[in-house]
Amino acid sequence: MPSARDTGQAPPQALLVEGSAVARNILERVLKTAVLSDLRVLAVAVPQDVPDQLDQLELALVDIDLDDEAALSLIRRLPRQCWRLATTLYDEEERLLPALATGVHGYLLKQDRYERQVEALQSVLRGRPEMSPAMARTVLENLRQKGSQAQPLDADLELALGHLGRGRSVKETARAMKITSDEVAGLVARVYTLMHQPAGAQGAALNG
């Protein structure tokens, strides 16, 4: 990706909230590798250190491990145009589900290797967020509970989450469903949107 200097434009701004200094350094490198080498990164240790003015932010990685309530509150007040990702050490659905409900576009696992984190962030920014098998199973159950019994969950969405929940890759899921990988990725991205909707609107939207 060309630098902002090459295009004559101001570099985009990103926010990084991370309690560990070591992880903060790694994630800042991830941001600049995945997005732009001269990306302007505001890196802080806790949500309370984030300034009030966030209008110019285009991307945010927010650690939900140290103080999840403060982290979720921060995610809610990020500007609409900002790509929002939760970061966590723990691939636990109980921890990540509230982050999905706040409107994150994806999440990064801090225990993943550096190259894997770069790939995961780039996938989110391309509109192809990933979802672990445990999260897919939990989200599927959550959406089933919120859907109307008279209007069951959209069949393609349910099938995709079912395959992913069994540990199948996007390509394997696409092959099993006889659709393209892009269509599977679109279904996963739709899940993130659904999870952020209020309960009433969510139930109405489950059928496509």
PyMOL commands that set and color helices and strands:
alter all, ss='L'
color gray80, all
select helices_A, chain A and resi 4-7+21-34+47-49+68-76+93-102+114-125+133-146+155-165+170-177+181-196+199-205
alter helices_A, ss='H'
color red, helices_A
select strands_A, chain A and resi 13-17+40-44+57-63+83-88+106-109
alter strands_A, ss='S'
color yellow, strands_A
deselect
rebuild
show_as cartoon
